[in-house]
Amino acid sequence: MRKLTTLAGAALLVATLGGCENMSRTQQDVGIGTAVGAAGGLLVGAITGRPMTGLAAGAAAGAAGGFLFDQGRKSAQ
């Protein structure tokens, strides 16, 4: 089960990063942040025995981080 969950998370990451072509820069930043956060959260969750909780928490934190990164870049310009 652990391998299947990790494989599903990796597939989600690849699919998300591959679909960024027609998105705005903000959407790309949030999407990439979500994917990276989900992958990290899945890894931590798999280690602690709660992979789906880690995935959800990581995705939420990554989305917020991606949005804040985008806003910071816009304010620096």
N, C-alpha and C positions, 0 to 999 in steps of 0.2 A: 504494500500500500504506500509506503514511504517513497519508493522509487517512482510509482505512478504519479503521485502528487508533485514530486520534484520535476518530473518530465512534463507534466501539464503546465507548471509554472514557467519552465523554460520555453515551451511552445508559445505560451501567451506573450512572453517577453519578445520573442522573435517576430510574432505576428504584429504586435503593437509598434515596434520600431520600423517594420517594413511598410506600414500604412501611413506614414507621416508626410508623404509627398504633397498632397493637396490641402494641407492644413496651414492655418496662420501660425506665426512664430509662437504666439502665446499657447495655442493648442498643442503645438509640438513640445514645448517646454513642459506643460502639464502632463501630456501623454508619456513623455520619456520619464519624468519624475515618478509618475504612477507605476510604470513598468519596472523601473529600477527599485522603487520602494517595495513593490509586491514581491519581486525576486528576493530581495534582502529579508523581508518579513517572512517569506516562505521558508527560507533557510533557517532563520532563527526559530520559527515556529516548529520546523521539523526536528530541530535539536531539542527543543523543550517538550515535544510531544503534542503540540497544538498547531499543526501547519496551517489550517484554514484561518484561525484567529490571527496568526502571524501575517498571513497573506493580506487579510483585510486591513489590519493595522498598518502594515507597511505601505499598502497602496494609498491609504488615506494620507499618511505622513508624506509620501512621495509626491502626491498631487499638490498638497499644500506647499511643499518645498519647491516644486517646479513653478508654481504660480508666483511665489515670492521671489524666486530667482529672476523670472521674467520681468516682474515689476521693478526690481532693483536695476536690471539692465536698462529698462526704459527711462528710469529717473536719472541714470548716469549719462545718458546721451544728451 
